[in-house]
């Protein structure tokens, strides 16, 4: 059996899309969760958009990814958070 090769070359800049219901603490909470695994995350690397109805927020968080394991940890931390609905 051959070893599975990663399609990404690390380190790289990797955008993570996060969606949740509009809440005044959503952006700060997502940044805090991501910084546990990517401490060099800068707030300028976070783009926030409001849904057309204003009920939801979409955040694009671009991290300096160093490994697949790091990205997996970020995804797990975000998807398990109560404020987060979807992570892409």
N, CA, C and O atoms as a GROMACS GRO file, in nm:
protein
  352
    1UNK      N    1   0.083  -0.118   0.000
    1UNK     CA    2   0.000   0.000   0.000
    1UNK      C    3   0.089   0.125   0.000
    1UNK      O    4   0.184   0.133   0.078
    2UNK      N    5   0.059   0.220  -0.084
    2UNK     CA    6   0.143   0.340  -0.093
    2UNK      C    7   0.103   0.443   0.011
    2UNK      O    8  -0.011   0.447   0.056
    3UNK      N    9   0.199   0.524   0.046
    3UNK     CA   10   0.176   0.630   0.144
    3UNK      C   11   0.095   0.742   0.079
    3UNK      O   12   0.123   0.783  -0.033
    4UNK      N   13  -0.007   0.790   0.152
    4UNK     CA   14  -0.091   0.897   0.099
    4UNK      C   15  -0.014   1.028   0.106
    4UNK      O   16   0.037   1.066   0.211
    5UNK      N   17  -0.005   1.097  -0.007
    5UNK     CA   18   0.067   1.224  -0.013
    5UNK      C   19  -0.032   1.339   0.003
    5UNK      O   20  -0.141   1.336  -0.054
    6UNK      N   21   0.007   1.438   0.080
    6UNK     CA   22  -0.078   1.554   0.103
    6UNK      C   23  -0.080   1.640  -0.022
    6UNK      O   24   0.024   1.657  -0.087
    7UNK      N   25  -0.196   1.695  -0.056
    7UNK     CA   26  -0.207   1.779  -0.176
    7UNK      C   27  -0.156   1.921  -0.150
    7UNK      O   28  -0.136   1.998  -0.244
    8UNK      N   29  -0.134   1.955  -0.024
    8UNK     CA   30  -0.083   2.088   0.010
    8UNK      C   31   0.065   2.080   0.040
    8UNK      O   32   0.115   1.979   0.092
    9UNK      N   33   0.134   2.188   0.008
    9UNK     CA   34   0.274   2.200   0.048
    9UNK      C   35   0.280   2.294   0.165
    9UNK      O   36   0.238   2.410   0.154
   10UNK      N   37   0.331   2.247   0.276
   10UNK     CA   38   0.339   2.327   0.397
   10UNK      C   39   0.478   2.384   0.414
   10UNK      O   40   0.575   2.320   0.372
   11UNK      N   41   0.491   2.501   0.472
   11UNK     CA   42   0.384   2.589   0.521
   11UNK      C   43   0.312   2.658   0.405
   11UNK      O   44   0.368   2.677   0.297
   12UNK      N   45   0.185   2.696   0.431
   12UNK     CA   46   0.106   2.768   0.331
   12UNK      C   47  -0.001   2.852   0.401
   12UNK      O   48  -0.033   2.832   0.518
   13UNK      N   49  -0.055   2.947   0.326
   13UNK     CA   50  -0.166   3.028   0.375
   13UNK      C   51  -0.292   2.950   0.338
   13UNK      O   52  -0.311   2.912   0.223
   14UNK      N   53  -0.379   2.926   0.436
   14UNK     CA   54  -0.496   2.843   0.412
   14UNK      C   55  -0.622   2.911   0.467
   14UNK      O   56  -0.630   2.938   0.587
   15UNK      N   57  -0.720   2.938   0.380
   15UNK     CA   58  -0.844   3.001   0.426
   15UNK      C   59  -0.941   2.899   0.484
   15UNK      O   60  -0.968   2.795   0.424
   16UNK      N   61  -0.994   2.931   0.601
   16UNK     CA   62  -1.095   2.848   0.666
   16UNK      C   63  -1.223   2.932   0.673
   16UNK      O   64  -1.222   3.043   0.726
   17UNK      N   65  -1.332   2.878   0.619
   17UNK     CA   66  -1.461   2.948   0.621
   17UNK      C   67  -1.541   2.900   0.742
   17UNK      O   68  -1.556   2.780   0.764
   18UNK      N   69  -1.591   2.995   0.819
   18UNK     CA   70  -1.666   2.963   0.940
   18UNK      C   71  -1.798   3.040   0.934
   18UNK      O   72  -1.800   3.160   0.906
   19UNK      N   73  -1.908   2.970   0.961
   19UNK     CA   74  -2.039   3.036   0.961
   19UNK      C   75  -2.112   3.008   1.092
   19UNK      O   76  -2.105   2.899   1.147
   20UNK      N   77  -2.181   3.112   1.138
   20UNK     CA   78  -2.259   3.098   1.260
   20UNK      C   79  -2.366   3.205   1.266
   20UNK      O   80  -2.365   3.300   1.188
   21UNK      N   81  -2.458   3.188   1.360
   21UNK     CA   82  -2.560   3.290   1.377
   21UNK      C   83  -2.494   3.419   1.425
   21UNK      O   84  -2.394   3.417   1.498
   22UNK      N   85  -2.551   3.530   1.383
   22UNK     CA   86  -2.496   3.660   1.420
   22UNK      C   87  -2.498   3.673   1.573
   22UNK      O   88  -2.602   3.659   1.637
   23UNK      N   89  -2.381   3.699   1.628
   23UNK     CA   90  -2.365   3.715   1.773
   23UNK      C   91  -2.249   3.810   1.795
   23UNK      O   92  -2.148   3.802   1.724
   24UNK      N   93  -2.261   3.899   1.890
   24UNK     CA   94  -2.157   4.001   1.909
   24UNK      C   95  -2.021   3.941   1.945
   24UNK      O   96  -1.918   4.006   1.926
   25UNK      N   97  -2.019   3.819   1.997
   25UNK     CA   98  -1.893   3.756   2.036
   25UNK      C   99  -1.841   3.654   1.935
   25UNK      O  100  -1.735   3.595   1.958
   26UNK      N  101  -1.912   3.632   1.824
   26UNK     CA  102  -1.872   3.526   1.731
   26UNK      C  103  -1.731   3.548   1.676
   26UNK      O  104  -1.649   3.456   1.679
   27UNK      N  105  -1.702   3.666   1.626
   27UNK     CA  106  -1.571   3.691   1.565
   27UNK      C  107  -1.459   3.672   1.668
   27UNK      O  108  -1.361   3.603   1.640
   28UNK      N  109  -1.473   3.731   1.784
   28UNK     CA  110  -1.370   3.719   1.888
   28UNK      C  111  -1.353   3.574   1.932
   28UNK      O  112  -1.241   3.528   1.957
   29UNK      N  113  -1.463   3.501   1.941
   29UNK     CA  114  -1.458   3.361   1.982
   29UNK      C  115  -1.386   3.276   1.878
   29UNK      O  116  -1.302   3.192   1.914
   30UNK      N  117  -1.417   3.296   1.750
   30UNK     CA  118  -1.351   3.220   1.644
   30UNK      C  119  -1.201   3.249   1.644
   30UNK      O  120  -1.120   3.157   1.631
   31UNK      N  121  -1.163   3.376   1.658
   31UNK     CA  122  -1.021   3.411   1.662
   31UNK      C  123  -0.952   3.342   1.780
   31UNK      O  124  -0.842   3.289   1.766
   32UNK      N  125  -1.017   3.343   1.894
   32UNK     CA  126  -0.960   3.280   2.015
   32UNK      C  127  -0.941   3.130   1.995
   32UNK      O  128  -0.837   3.075   2.031
   33UNK      N  129  -1.040   3.063   1.937
   33UNK     CA  130  -1.032   2.918   1.913
   33UNK      C  131  -0.920   2.887   1.814
   33UNK      O  132  -0.842   2.795   1.836
   34UNK      N  133  -0.911   2.963   1.705
   34UNK     CA  134  -0.809   2.938   1.603
   34UNK      C  135  -0.670   2.967   1.658
   34UNK      O  136  -0.575   2.895   1.625
   35UNK      N  137  -0.655   3.070   1.741
   35UNK     CA  138  -0.522   3.105   1.794
   35UNK      C  139  -0.463   2.998   1.886
   35UNK      O  140  -0.342   2.996   1.907
   36UNK      N  141  -0.546   2.911   1.940
   36UNK     CA  142  -0.493   2.800   2.019
   36UNK      C  143  -0.402   2.714   1.932
   36UNK      O  144  -0.301   2.661   1.978
   37UNK      N  145  -0.440   2.700   1.805
   37UNK     CA  146  -0.366   2.614   1.711
   37UNK      C  147  -0.280   2.691   1.611
   37UNK      O  148  -0.191   2.635   1.548
   38UNK      N  149  -0.308   2.821   1.597
   38UNK     CA  150  -0.231   2.908   1.507
   38UNK      C  151  -0.209   3.041   1.579
   38UNK      O  152  -0.275   3.141   1.549
   39UNK      N  153  -0.116   3.042   1.675
   39UNK     CA  154  -0.097   3.161   1.760
   39UNK      C  155  -0.055   3.287   1.685
   39UNK      O  156  -0.067   3.397   1.738
   40UNK      N  157  -0.007   3.271   1.562
   40UNK     CA  158   0.037   3.388   1.485
   40UNK      C  159  -0.076   3.451   1.404
   40UNK      O  160  -0.052   3.542   1.325
   41UNK      N  161  -0.200   3.403   1.424
   41UNK     CA  162  -0.314   3.461   1.351
   41UNK      C  163  -0.328   3.609   1.385
   41UNK      O  164  -0.331   3.648   1.502
   42UNK      N  165  -0.335   3.691   1.281
   42UNK     CA  166  -0.352   3.835   1.297
   42UNK      C  167  -0.496   3.870   1.261
   42UNK      O  168  -0.554   3.809   1.171
   43UNK      N  169  -0.553   3.965   1.330
   43UNK     CA  170  -0.693   4.003   1.304
   43UNK      C  171  -0.715   4.052   1.161
   43UNK      O  172  -0.827   4.045   1.111
   44UNK      N  173  -0.611   4.101   1.093
   44UNK     CA  174  -0.627   4.144   0.953
   44UNK      C  175  -0.650   4.023   0.861
   44UNK      O  176  -0.690   4.040   0.746
   45UNK      N  177  -0.623   3.903   0.912
   45UNK     CA  178  -0.643   3.781   0.834
   45UNK      C  179  -0.783   3.723   0.852
   45UNK      O  180  -0.810   3.610   0.812
   46UNK      N  181  -0.873   3.803   0.913
   46UNK     CA  182  -1.010   3.760   0.935
   46UNK      C  183  -1.103   3.856   0.862
   46UNK      O  184  -1.104   3.976   0.890
   47UNK      N  185  -1.181   3.803   0.768
   47UNK     CA  186  -1.278   3.884   0.693
   47UNK      C  187  -1.417   3.838   0.733
   47UNK      O  188  -1.450   3.720   0.727
   48UNK      N  189  -1.500   3.934   0.775
   48UNK     CA  190  -1.634   3.903   0.822
   48UNK      C  191  -1.736   3.958   0.723
   48UNK      O  192  -1.728   4.073   0.679
   49UNK      N  193  -1.834   3.873   0.689
   49UNK     CA  194  -1.944   3.916   0.602
   49UNK      C  195  -2.075   3.878   0.668
   49UNK      O  196  -2.087   3.775   0.734
   50UNK      N  197  -2.173   3.964   0.649
   50UNK     CA  198  -2.306   3.941   0.703
   50UNK      C  199  -2.393   3.878   0.594
   50UNK      O  200  -2.379   3.911   0.476
   51UNK      N  201  -2.483   3.789   0.633
   51UNK     CA  202  -2.576   3.732   0.535
   51UNK      C  203  -2.675   3.839   0.491
   51UNK      O  204  -2.690   3.942   0.557
   52UNK      N  205  -2.741   3.814   0.380
   52UNK     CA  206  -2.836   3.915   0.328
   52UNK      C  207  -2.949   3.941   0.426
   52UNK      O  208  -3.002   4.052   0.429
   53UNK      N  209  -2.987   3.842   0.505
   53UNK     CA  210  -3.093   3.861   0.603
   53UNK      C  211  -3.040   3.923   0.732
   53UNK      O  212  -3.118   3.973   0.814
   54UNK      N  213  -2.907   3.919   0.750
   54UNK     CA  214  -2.846   3.972   0.872
   54UNK      C  215  -2.850   3.873   0.988
   54UNK      O  216  -2.806   3.906   1.099
   55UNK      N  217  -2.902   3.753   0.965
   55UNK     CA  218  -2.913   3.653   1.072
   55UNK      C  219  -2.782   3.578   1.096
   55UNK      O  220  -2.757   3.530   1.207
   56UNK      N  221  -2.698   3.569   0.993
   56UNK     CA  222  -2.575   3.490   1.003
   56UNK      C  223  -2.452   3.574   0.969
   56UNK      O  224  -2.459   3.676   0.901
   57UNK      N  225  -2.338   3.527   1.020
   57UNK     CA  226  -2.208   3.586   0.984
   57UNK      C  227  -2.123   3.478   0.921
   57UNK      O  228  -2.128   3.361   0.961
   58UNK      N  229  -2.045   3.517   0.822
   58UNK     CA  230  -1.950   3.429   0.758
   58UNK      C  231  -1.812   3.490   0.780
   58UNK      O  232  -1.789   3.607   0.751
   59UNK      N  233  -1.721   3.409   0.830
   59UNK     CA  234  -1.584   3.455   0.854
   59UNK      C  235  -1.490   3.374   0.767
   59UNK      O  236  -1.500   3.252   0.760
   60UNK      N  237  -1.398   3.442   0.702
   60UNK     CA  238  -1.289   3.374   0.633
   60UNK      C  239  -1.164   3.403   0.715
   60UNK      O  240  -1.119   3.517   0.724
   61UNK      N  241  -1.109   3.298   0.774
   61UNK     CA  242  -0.992   3.309   0.860
   61UNK      C  243  -0.875   3.246   0.784
   61UNK      O  244  -0.874   3.125   0.762
   62UNK      N  245  -0.778   3.326   0.746
   62UNK     CA  246  -0.664   3.274   0.670
   62UNK      C  247  -0.548   3.252   0.766
   62UNK      O  248  -0.493   3.346   0.823
   63UNK      N  249  -0.511   3.125   0.783
   63UNK     CA  250  -0.406   3.088   0.878
   63UNK      C  251  -0.277   3.054   0.805
   63UNK      O  252  -0.278   3.017   0.688
   64UNK      N  253  -0.167   3.066   0.876
   64UNK     CA  254  -0.038   3.019   0.828
   64UNK      C  255  -0.029   2.872   0.871
   64UNK      O  256   0.010   2.842   0.984
   65UNK      N  257  -0.066   2.783   0.782
   65UNK     CA  258  -0.071   2.641   0.815
   65UNK      C  259   0.066   2.577   0.799
   65UNK      O  260   0.136   2.599   0.701
   66UNK      N  261   0.102   2.496   0.899
   66UNK     CA  262   0.232   2.430   0.898
   66UNK      C  263   0.221   2.280   0.876
   66UNK      O  264   0.320   2.214   0.846
   67UNK      N  265   0.097   2.225   0.891
   67UNK     CA  266   0.080   2.081   0.870
   67UNK      C  267  -0.068   2.047   0.855
   67UNK      O  268  -0.156   2.126   0.892
   68UNK      N  269  -0.094   1.930   0.802
   68UNK     CA  270  -0.231   1.880   0.791
   68UNK      C  271  -0.289   1.861   0.932
   68UNK      O  272  -0.406   1.891   0.955
   69UNK      N  273  -0.207   1.812   1.024
   69UNK     CA  274  -0.253   1.790   1.161
   69UNK      C  275  -0.300   1.921   1.225
   69UNK      O  276  -0.401   1.923   1.295
   70UNK      N  277  -0.228   2.028   1.201
   70UNK     CA  278  -0.268   2.159   1.254
   70UNK      C  279  -0.404   2.200   1.198
   70UNK      O  280  -0.490   2.246   1.273
   71UNK      N  281  -0.424   2.184   1.068
   71UNK     CA  282  -0.553   2.218   1.006
   71UNK      C  283  -0.664   2.131   1.063
   71UNK      O  284  -0.774   2.180   1.089
   72UNK      N  285  -0.637   2.002   1.082
   72UNK     CA  286  -0.737   1.912   1.139
   72UNK      C  287  -0.776   1.956   1.280
   72UNK      O  288  -0.894   1.951   1.316
   73UNK      N  289  -0.678   1.999   1.359
   73UNK     CA  290  -0.707   2.046   1.495
   73UNK      C  291  -0.793   2.173   1.493
   73UNK      O  292  -0.884   2.187   1.575
   74UNK      N  293  -0.765   2.262   1.400
   74UNK     CA  294  -0.846   2.385   1.387
   74UNK      C  295  -0.989   2.349   1.351
   74UNK      O  296  -1.083   2.400   1.411
   75UNK      N  297  -1.006   2.261   1.252
   75UNK     CA  298  -1.140   2.220   1.210
   75UNK      C  299  -1.216   2.153   1.324
   75UNK      O  300  -1.334   2.182   1.346
   76UNK      N  301  -1.151   2.064   1.397
   76UNK     CA  302  -1.216   1.996   1.509
   76UNK      C  303  -1.257   2.094   1.618
   76UNK      O  304  -1.368   2.086   1.671
   77UNK      N  305  -1.169   2.188   1.649
   77UNK     CA  306  -1.200   2.286   1.754
   77UNK      C  307  -1.317   2.374   1.713
   77UNK      O  308  -1.404   2.405   1.796
   78UNK      N  309  -1.321   2.415   1.587
   78UNK     CA  310  -1.429   2.502   1.541
   78UNK      C  311  -1.561   2.427   1.529
   78UNK      O  312  -1.665   2.477   1.572
   79UNK      N  313  -1.560   2.307   1.471
   79UNK     CA  314  -1.685   2.234   1.451
   79UNK      C  315  -1.747   2.190   1.583
   79UNK      O  316  -1.868   2.167   1.590
   80UNK      N  317  -1.667   2.177   1.687
   80UNK     CA  318  -1.721   2.135   1.817
   80UNK      C  319  -1.769   2.254   1.900
   80UNK      O  320  -1.824   2.234   2.009
   81UNK      N  321  -1.748   2.376   1.853
   81UNK     CA  322  -1.789   2.494   1.929
   81UNK      C  323  -1.939   2.522   1.905
   81UNK      O  324  -1.987   2.515   1.792
   82UNK      N  325  -2.009   2.553   2.012
   82UNK     CA  326  -2.154   2.572   2.007
   82UNK      C  327  -2.197   2.690   1.918
   82UNK      O  328  -2.307   2.686   1.862
   83UNK      N  329  -2.114   2.793   1.904
   83UNK     CA  330  -2.152   2.909   1.825
   83UNK      C  331  -2.134   2.887   1.676
   83UNK      O  332  -2.187   2.964   1.595
   84UNK      N  333  -2.061   2.784   1.638
   84UNK     CA  334  -2.028   2.761   1.497
   84UNK      C  335  -2.127   2.663   1.435
   84UNK      O  336  -2.153   2.556   1.491
   85UNK      N  337  -2.181   2.700   1.320
   85UNK     CA  338  -2.276   2.613   1.248
   85UNK      C  339  -2.205   2.529   1.142
   85UNK      O  340  -2.231   2.409   1.130
   86UNK      N  341  -2.115   2.592   1.063
   86UNK     CA  342  -2.050   2.525   0.950
   86UNK      C  343  -1.904   2.569   0.942
   86UNK      O  344  -1.872   2.685   0.967
   87UNK      N  345  -1.817   2.475   0.908
   87UNK     CA  346  -1.676   2.505   0.882
   87UNK      C  347  -1.642   2.442   0.748
   87UNK      O  348  -1.664   2.322   0.728
   88UNK      N  349  -1.587   2.521   0.657
   88UNK     CA  350  -1.547   2.471   0.525
   88UNK      C  351  -1.398   2.494   0.505
   88UNK      O  352  -1.344   2.458   0.401
   0.00000   0.00000   0.00000
